[in-house]
Amino acid sequence: MSDLILEQVRDTLMAAGIVRTQAEFCEQWLGKSECYLRTLKFNGLEPSAEALATLGSRLGYYANELGKRSDATSRHWAGVLTELRRGTQSALELKVRERWQRVCVR
């Protein structure tokens, strides 16, 4: 599930011209190696909480920066990035909740 939000964010940022490649997305927006998404997919893994948190933080930062501008295009993209951040934060919350619930069951 969390991997889908990463792909959605990557695709949106690429469509907007904010990110040019998947490698750039992994390195700049997730703080991971250029092959991070390929590795997750190949091994059937979910993204780390750290990657989700980093992505959410960066989306929030740029949404705020764009929101300070007065032009319609910037405001539009500020809204898009804010929505993507909400999805990222929801995925992070779910991942962290699953982790602490597993620990509490032991």
Rosetta blueprint (number, residue, H / E / L):
1 M L
2 S H
3 D H
4 L H
5 I H
6 L H
7 E H
8 Q H
9 V H
10 R H
11 D H
12 T H
13 L H
14 M H
15 A H
16 A L
17 G L
18 I L
19 V L
20 R L
21 T L
22 Q H
23 A H
24 E H
25 F H
26 C H
27 E H
28 Q H
29 W H
30 L L
31 G L
32 K L
33 S L
34 E L
35 C L
36 Y H
37 L H
38 R H
39 T H
40 L H
41 K H
42 F H
43 N H
44 G L
45 L L
46 E L
47 P L
48 S L
49 A H
50 E H
51 A H
52 L H
53 A H
54 T H
55 L H
56 G H
57 S H
58 R H
59 L H
60 G H
61 Y H
62 Y H
63 A H
64 N H
65 E H
66 L H
67 G H
68 K L
69 R L
70 S L
71 D L
72 A H
73 T H
74 S H
75 R H
76 H H
77 W H
78 A H
79 G H
80 V H
81 L H
82 T H
83 E H
84 L H
85 R H
86 R H
87 G H
88 T H
89 Q H
90 S H
91 A H
92 L H
93 E H
94 L H
95 K H
96 V H
97 R H
98 E H
99 R H
100 W H
101 Q H
102 R H
103 V H
104 C H
105 V H
106 R L
